[in-house]
Amino acid sequence: MTAAETAVMNTPSLYIALITETFTPEINGVANTLERLVNGLRERGHQLQLIRPRQSSDRERKSDEHLVLTRGWPLPGYAGLQWGQSARHKLLNRWRKQRPDVLYIATEGPLGWSALSAAKHLNIPVVSGFHTNFQQYSGHYGAAVLTRLITNYLRWFHNRSRMTLAPSVSQKIELERRGFERVELLSRGVDSQLFNPSKRSSELRQQWGLGESDTAVIHVGRLAAEKNLKLLINTFMALQQSYPQRNLKLILVGDGPQRAELQAQLPEAIFCGVQRGEQLAAHYASSDLFVFPSLSETFGNVLLEALASGLGVVAYDQAAASQHIRHGHNGALATPQDQQGFIEAACWLLEAPESLRRVRLNGRQHAARQGWTAIIDLFEEHLRNALQPITQLPAGRTLP
C-alpha cells in the first residue's frame, strides 16, 4: 500500500448533505455534474445525504437517511425541472437528530435557501456551488429588469457560505468582480471512455444522409433563448455559403421551448431530441464539427464531451473554452460577443482537411487527460477546508 493510500484510509470520512433542485435522470449540466460528485464521494467512503425535489420517476418512493425528497413546483420555461419548496423545518428536525459535518448547496432556489437558513441555525458549515448564471437568463425571458435584483440575491446567498465553488477561471473572476467573497475553483471532468471517437457510427451518419466524406455540424444542448441559437443558424448558413461543394448537415441534439421555431427555420436539419449514454456518445462521435455559441455558461460540460469525442470545436473564449481550447491547436475561439469572429472561426476549421484532422486529434488528446478523479479529490478537499476553524484558514480569508 502506498503512502497516499494509507493517508486516505487514515482520514476520517465525512457526513455530507448535498442540496439541489435538479439531479439525474434530469438532463442538464448541473444534474450530470452532481451525480459525478455524489458517486465520487460515496466511493471514497463518505456518507452522503441527497436532498432534492421529488421527481416524476419517484412515484411512491419515500425519504430515508440517504435521500430526502421534498415538494416542488414547475420552473417556468424549463419543462421537466422544478423549484424545490422550502423545507426548513423538515431539515432542522433531521439535522438535529443526525447532524451533517458539512453542507454543499448547489442551487439557490427556495430549497437551497431553506437549507442555508437551517444550517446557520445549527451552525453547520456550508459550501455553495455557482452552477448557473440565472441573472443572465432573465434578459432572455423578458425580465431584464430583474437582472440586478437576481444578482444581488445570488451575492447575498453565496456570501453566507464559507466558500463558493465556481467551475471556470473566467466565472471565478466575474463573481469576484461582482462582490462575491471566498470564491474557489472546482472545474469539471469528462468520461473519455464513454465520449470517444471509437463510437463513430456509419449507420447513424447514413440515417442523417451523410457519407464519410460529408460534414456533420452538431450542437448539443437545450434549445432555448439563453443558448444563442440564432448565431448557430447564421454560422451554419455561412458554412454552406463558404463551402458550397461540401455536403453539410446540421444536427441538433436536445429539446426545449425553441424547438418548433427552429424546425420551421431549419427544415433540412436533423432534430434528434434528447439523447443519453451510449446513444449520446454515438451522436457526438458521428459528427465532425461542434458549434457552441452560448454566452451564458458557467462552464459548458458539452464542450469537453465534444473534445473527447474528437470533434473540431468552435466556441467563445470563456468558461470551459478558455480553459481547454488553444485557438488553432485543438479548436477555434472567438472573442465573446464578436459574432462575425465566431463565424470566421467556424469557417477556418473547414478550410483545410489536414488542419481539421490535426485540431480534432489534439482536442481528443487534451480531453482524455481531463478525468473526474482529480475534480472529486479537490471537491473533497474544499469540503474538509470548510470544517477548519477560522484561525486555520489561509491568510486573508474570513468567514461570515
N, C-alpha and C positions, 0 to 999 in steps of 0.2 A: 504494500500500500504506500502511495506517495505521501509526501508531507502535506500536499494540498488536500488530498482525500481525507487524511487524518484530521486536518483542521476543520473540514466541513462536518465530519462526524462529531467533533467535539463542540461544535457551535449549536447552541440551543435552538430548537425550532420555535417558530412564532405562531400565534393565533391571530390571523389576519381577517378582517371583514372588508370585503370589496363591494362597493355600492355602485350600481349602474342602471340607467334606464333602458339600455339595449344590450343584448347578448345573443350569441348564436342559439337557434338557427337563423335569426335575423341576419340579413346580408348587408353589411356596411363595414367600413374600415375599423370603426371603434369596436364593434362586436368581435371581429376576427382577431384584433389585437388583444382584447381582454381574454378571449379563450386561450390564446397562447400563453399569456401571463399567468392565468389561473392554473393551467395544466403544468406549467413550468414550476410554479411554487409548490404544488402538490407533489410533484416528482422529487423535489428537494426535501420532502418530509414535513412541510409546513401544514398546519391545519387552517383551512380556508372556509370562510362562511360567505357565500354569494348572496347578495340582496338585490333583487330586481323585480320589475312588474311581472305579473302573471301573463304568459303568452297564450295564444290560441291552442298551441300544442300541449299545454299543461293540463287542460281539461280538469280532472278531479284530483290532480296532484296536490299534495299537502306540503306545507313547510316542515323542515326538520332542522337538525343542528348544522347541516352543511348548506342548506338552501332556504332562504326566507323570501316568500312570494308576497307581493303587495298588490294592491289595486292600481289600475292605471286608466288613462283615457287617451283616445287617438291624438296624435300630434298632427296639427293642421299641415297639409301639403306633403305629408310623409305617410302614405298608406302602409299599414302593417307595423308602424312604430308607435310607441306610447310614451306619454309622460307618466312617471310613477307618482302616485299620490303621496302626500306627506304621511310618514309612518313614525313620527317621533315617539309616541307613547309605546308603540309596539317594540321599537328598538331600545328604548330605555328599559323596558321590562326584561327583554332578552339579555341586554348587556349588563344589567345589574346581577343577573344570575350567572352569566359567563362572560367576563369582561375581555374583549379583544386586546391584544397588545398594541395594535395599530390599525387604523382605517386607511383604505385607499378609495377615494371618491372620484369616480371617472366622469360623472355628468352633473351638471349644475341645476337641474330641474327641482321640482318640489321634493322628490325623494332624496336627492343629494343634499338639499338644504336641510331637511329634517334630520338626516344622518349627521351633518355638521353640527347642528344645534344639540343633538343628543350627546355627541362626543364632547363638545365643550362643557356640557353639564356634568359629565362623568370624568372629565379631564383625561380623555383618551387622545393620544397623538393622532393627527390627521395629515396624510399626504394626499394632494389632489392632482388630477391629471387634466391638462388642457388638450382635449381631443378634437374639438370642433369650433370653428370660427362662427358662432351663432350671430355675433354682432355684424358680420358681413352679410349673412343671409337675409337680414331684414330688408336691405335695399333691393334684393331680387324679388321680394314678395310684397312690394308696395307699402312698406312700412319703414322707409329710410329715416323717418323722424325718430324712430326708436333706437337707432344705432348707438347714440351716445348713452342713452339710458341703459341699454343692454351691456355696453362696455363697462359702465360704472358698476353695475351689479356684478359682473364677472370679476372685476378687480376686487371688489369688496369680498366676494365669496372666496377667491383663491388666497387673498392676503390673510385670511383667518386660518389657513392651514400652515403647517410647519415648513412645507415646501410645495412648489408646483412643478410638475414634470411636463416639459414641452418636448415634442417629438423631433424638432429640427432646430438647427442653429438659427436660421432666419426667424422662426417663430419665437424662439427664446429672446432674441434681440428686440423683436417687435413688442413682446409683452413687457420687457423691462423698460422700453421707451414709453409705454403707456402707464407705468407706475406699478406694475406687478412686482412683488418682492419675493426673494428667495426662490428664484426660478432655476431649475436644474434640467439637464438634458437627459432624455430617455428616448433613444431613436427606435427604429423598427427593424425587423429582420424579414427574411423570406425563406420559404421552404424550396430550396433549389433542386430537390429531388422530385417534388411534385411539378413545379414550374420549370420545365426542361425542354430544350429543343427536340429531344427524342420523342416527345408527344405529338410531333407534327403528323397530320393525317391527310394523305392524298384523297381519301374518300370524302372527308369533310370539305376539302377545297373543291372537289368536283361538285358537291352539293351547292357550293357557292358560285359555281360556273367558272372556276379558275383552274388553269393548268399550272404546272410547276414553274413556268417562266413568267406567269402573271403576278400581279401585286395585290395583296390583300392589305388594306389600310384599316386598322381596328381601333375602336375606342371601347374601353370597359369602364362602366360606372353608371351612376344614377342619371337618368335622362331628365334633368331638372335645370332650372334657370341658373342656379349658382355654379353650374359646371361650364358655363361659357360656350355652349354648343353652337352658337351662331358662327364662332370662329372655326369650329370643327368643319362646318359646312363650307365656309369660304376657303378653308385650306384645301379640302378635298377637290373643290371646283378648280382651284388654282393648279393643283397637281394634274388634273385632267387636261387643262389648257396647256400646261408646260410640257406634258409628255403624251400627246395625242396618239402616239404609236403604241402606247402600253395599254394593256387591258387592266384597268384599275377597278377595284370593287371596295365599297365602304361597308365594313362590318361593325354593327353596334351590339354590344353585349350589356344587358342591364334593362331596367324598366324605370318608369317614373312618369310624372304628370305631363311631360312634353312629348311622350312617345307618339301620340296620334298626330300632333302637329309636325313632328319630324318625318313621320311616314308619308304625310301629304307632300312635304317639301322634297323628300328623297325617295321617290317611288322605286328606284333601282337598287337602293341599299338593302342589305340583309339585316333584319332585326331578329336577333337570336333570343331575346328575353334574358331572364336570369339564368346563369349557369353556375354550377358548383363543382368543386373537387376535380376529378379527372376530366370531366367534360369542359370545365373552365380552362384547365391546363391545355387541353387539345385546341381550344379556340385561340388561345394566345399563340401557341407554337405553330399553328397552321397559318398564321398571318405573317406579315413581313415588316410593316411599319406601324408603330403605335403613336397616335396623335393625342396629346394630353393638354388641352388648352385651359384647364381650370386655373383660376387665380384665388380660390377660396380654401385651398387645402392647408391643414396644419402639417401634414406630411405627404400622403398620397401613396398608400400601400401598393396600388395597382402599378405604379411606376417600377418598383422593384420586381414585381411579378413579371412585367413585360421584359425588363432587362434579363432576368433569369431565364426567360423563355427564348432568348436570343433574337429579340426584335430591335430594329432601328427605332429609337425613341426621340421624339421632338416634344419639348416642354418649355415652360417659362423657367427662368433661372431663379427659383425659390424653392422653399420646403425641401422635399426629398431630392428634387432635381439638382439643386445647388450643392447638395452633399455628395451625390453619387454620379453625376454626369460631368465629364470634362468635354467641352464642346470640340467636336471634330475627332475625338478619340473613341468615346463609347456612346455618343449620342449627339444631339443638336439642341442648343439652347437659344432662347430669345430673351431680351430684356423685358421684364414684366410691363404689361400694358402696350408693348410695341407689336401691334397686330401684323403689320407688314413684315417686321423682322421675324415673327413666328412663321408666317407663310414662306418666307425665303429660306428659313432653316429647314422646313419640311422639304422644299424643292431641292435643296442642296443634297439631302440624303439620297435622293433618287437620281442625281446627276450621273454618277458612275457606279456601275455594279460592284467593282472591286472595293470602292470606298464604303459602300453599304455593307458588303460582306465583312470588311475589317471592323467597322463600327459594331456590328452585331456580335462578332466574336469577342471583342473587347468588353462589350456590355455583359455578355454571359459570364465571362471570367471574373468580372468585378462582382456581379451579384452572387455568384457561387460562394464568395467569401463572407456574405452578409447573413450569417445564420442567426437563429434566435437565442442560442445558448448564452452568448455574451450579453445580450439585451436583458435576459432574465436574471443573470448574475448581477447586473447593475441595478435592476429594479429591486432585487433583494437587498442590495447594499443601501439604496436610498431608504427603504423601509426601516432597516436597522438604524440608520443615522437619525431617523425621526425619533427614536427612543432615547437618544442621548440627552443628558441634562444640558441646559443652556451653556454651562461653563465648559462643556466638552465640544461644543460646536466649533468649526474653524473660525479663525479670527475674522471679524467683520460681520458675522451672521447674527441675527437676533430673531427671536420668536415673538409672535403676538401674545 
